[in-house]
Amino acid sequence: MNIEIVIPIIILLIAVIYYQFKVINKLKNRYGRIIDIDSESERLSKSLSEMKANYNQKKDIFDKLSDSLKIYEERYGLIELGFYEPIFEFSTSDEYKYEINNIREEQKYMLQNKTAIFCNTEWTIDGSRSKGKSSTNKNIKLTARAFNNECDSLILKVRWNNYKKIEERIEKTYESINKLNISNGVQISKEYLDLKLKELNATYLYAEKKYQEKQEQFEIRQRIREEEKLEKEIEKAEEEEEKYQKLLNKTLNSLKKATGEKLESLQSKVKELEAKLKESQDKNKRAKSMAQQTKVGYVYVISNIGSFGDNVFKIGMTRRLEPLDRVKELGDASVPFSFDVHAMIYSNNAPELENRLHKAFNSKKLNLINNRKEFFTVSLDQIENELKNHDDIETNLIKVAEAKEYYQSLAIRNSVEESNLIEYSFPDSI
């Protein structure tokens, strides 16, 4: 073959081979990168799956710990507390106290008869049954001491807002101690736990009944004080009547001998004394009437925007001769601002009128637990419409509350501080 032909062919082949080599390298590099991307994507996907699984696992642990923690917290809304259903319904605190003693006697009996905490396994130590029995008895005593001390401590803390949580803690203590004792066969009986829960219930109700009795005693003392004040008002009115009568008699005697300017002065004084005497006689008559007829009194409608907010009214009753004195007392007792009077209704049967109004707004009560608290979330228009339903009542409600102290305080302060509670929560999954 001609060398001149061969050389160009060789050069061409070399060029083709070189080009193919370059192309192959480029394809190899590109394909390698694709493989690397796919591999990285697969690795990231696997890592994400593991992360999600790990998150779900940790979230589950977090939720369980949160639920457990709630048992030891005391601030809850009523929905979280659940509805409290009393086991006992006695009329006096002494009956509850007697029931608590009975429950404790039952517990003592179960402990003495070894039915409260027991062991069904007969253990031996170094082949000795007596040593095994001695060890079992020690374990039973330790278990009894631990459970009883914990229950006693919790029962002493029971209040209206933590009853359910205390109950749960006693049950959790029961479960925890029994779980720890599985290895030695010592167990607290369910019957003994039930007695502890009955004691918790009776102790709570005992405290509640004591509080109610204290409130009732307070009301009785308050009523006695009201009656004593009424008697003093009668005495004061009688003294005033006697005083003005004497002054009037003395002035009338002087009038008989007076002439000219002195006569005119004494005649003016006589009119003034007659008016004061009439006023003191009316006051005396009213006071005696109210003392003789215990139903006579005033029903008042008052508000305290600064203390309780808008549309919250106290509807109460007083037998005071000067009913506004009662309102002033309420404003002086544990509230930051004075009350505004919207109505002061005189009635021959104030307790009945008060009761009718309370029944009409029963669903509007602010305090749904203590019926002796006379605050209602209601509008003045509703109160006025209710009063119009009674033909024997004539009154004009004062619609606008002055709330002078409250609004002056707002003007001085210029701003109201608000605290925002931030709750942290986690999504169910990521």
HELIX and SHEET records of a PDB file:
HELIX    1   1 ILE A    3  LYS A   70  1                                  68    
HELIX    2   2 LEU A   78  LEU A   81  1                                   4    
HELIX    3   3 SER A   93  GLN A  112  1                                  20    
HELIX    4   4 ARG A  129  LEU A  156  1                                  28    
HELIX    5   5 TYR A  163  LEU A  180  1                                  18    
HELIX    6   6 ILE A  182  ASN A  184  5                                   3    
HELIX    7   7 LYS A  190  LYS A  257  1                                  68    
HELIX    8   8 GLY A  260  GLN A  292  1                                  33    
HELIX    9   9 ILE A  305  PHE A  308  1                                   4    
HELIX   10  10 PRO A  323  ASP A  332  1                                  10    
HELIX   11  11 ALA A  350  ALA A  360  1                                  11    
HELIX   12  12 ASN A  362  LYS A  364  5                                   3    
HELIX   13  13 LEU A  380  LYS A  388  1                                   9    
HELIX   14  14 LYS A  404  ARG A  413  1                                  10    
SHEET    1   A 2 ILE A 117  CYS A 119  0                                        
SHEET    2   A 2 VAL A 186  ILE A 188 -1                                        
SHEET    1   B 4 ASP A 340  SER A 347  0                                        
SHEET    2   B 4 GLY A 297  SER A 303 -1                                        
SHEET    3   B 4 VAL A 312  THR A 318 -1                                        
SHEET    4   B 4 PHE A 375  THR A 377 -1                                        
END                                                                             
